[in-house]
Amino acid sequence: MRSATSEGYLAIAHDSGTEEQPAHELLERLAPSQVSAVVGLLQDMLDPVARAIADAPLDDKPVTEEERQAVARSEAWFEGRGGKWIPMEEVLADFGLTTPL
């Protein structure tokens, strides 16, 4: 039996005659941190935006020569900096911004 909780989640009552019972039994064997991970996974699976992204077709368009050159330039830039990215604080400072506390 399912019922909605005040948080909008479905609460599934234990019913030994349902397909859900093995899932309940497995969940009960998990450590609290593992339960949190499973809850996050289930929320992602049920989120329509995450589902749409997961179901979206792969970008199968061929890479253009312009894109290939842009990637080569960015890799050369990155290697020229010793393989180090620009810290976010530095990027924001270039625009007169700071990170929120």
C-alpha positions in Angstrom: 0.0 0.0 0.0 1.3 3.5 -0.9 0.6 6.8 0.7 2.0 10.3 0.3 4.1 11.8 3.1 4.1 15.5 4.1 7.4 15.8 2.2 5.7 14.6 -1.0 7.5 11.2 -1.0 5.6 7.9 -1.3 5.6 5.8 1.8 5.3 2.1 1.0 3.7 -0.1 3.6 5.4 -3.4 4.2 3.3 -6.2 2.6 4.9 -9.6 2.4 2.9 -10.5 -0.7 4.2 -7.7 -3.0 7.1 -7.4 -5.4 8.4 -4.6 -3.2 9.2 -6.8 -0.2 12.7 -7.8 -1.5 13.5 -4.1 -1.8 12.3 -3.5 1.7 14.4 -6.3 3.0 17.5 -5.1 1.2 17.0 -1.5 2.5 16.7 -2.7 6.0 20.1 -4.4 5.8 21.9 -1.1 4.7 23.8 1.2 6.9 22.2 4.7 7.3 24.8 6.3 4.9 24.0 3.6 2.3 20.2 4.3 2.7 21.0 8.0 2.1 22.8 7.1 -1.1 19.9 4.9 -2.3 17.4 7.6 -1.5 19.4 10.1 -3.6 19.5 7.6 -6.4 15.8 7.0 -6.3 15.1 10.7 -6.2 17.3 11.2 -9.3 15.5 8.3 -11.0 12.1 9.9 -10.3 13.1 13.4 -11.2 11.7 14.3 -14.6 14.6 16.5 -15.6 17.2 13.9 -14.6 15.2 11.2 -16.4 15.0 13.4 -19.6 18.7 13.9 -19.5 19.4 10.2 -19.0 17.1 9.3 -21.8 18.3 12.0 -24.2 20.0 10.7 -27.3 23.8 10.9 -27.6 25.1 13.7 -29.7 26.1 11.8 -32.8 27.0 14.8 -35.0 30.5 14.6 -36.4 33.0 16.9 -34.8 33.8 19.8 -37.2 37.3 21.0 -38.0 36.5 24.3 -36.2 35.6 22.3 -33.0 38.7 20.1 -33.3 40.9 23.3 -33.6 39.1 24.9 -30.6 39.8 21.8 -28.5 43.4 21.7 -29.6 43.8 25.4 -28.6 42.2 24.8 -25.2 44.5 21.8 -24.5 47.5 23.8 -25.5 46.5 26.6 -23.2 45.9 24.2 -20.4 49.3 22.5 -20.9 50.9 26.0 -21.1 49.7 26.6 -17.6 51.3 23.4 -16.3 48.0 21.6 -16.3 46.4 24.0 -13.8 43.0 25.6 -14.1 42.3 29.2 -13.3 40.8 29.3 -9.7 37.2 30.3 -9.6 38.0 33.3 -7.4 40.3 34.6 -10.0 37.8 34.3 -12.8 35.1 36.1 -10.6 37.6 38.8 -9.7 38.1 39.5 -13.4 34.5 40.5 -13.5 34.5 42.3 -10.2 32.7 39.5 -8.4 33.4 37.4 -5.3 32.2 34.1 -4.1 29.3 34.1 -1.6 30.2 33.1 1.9 
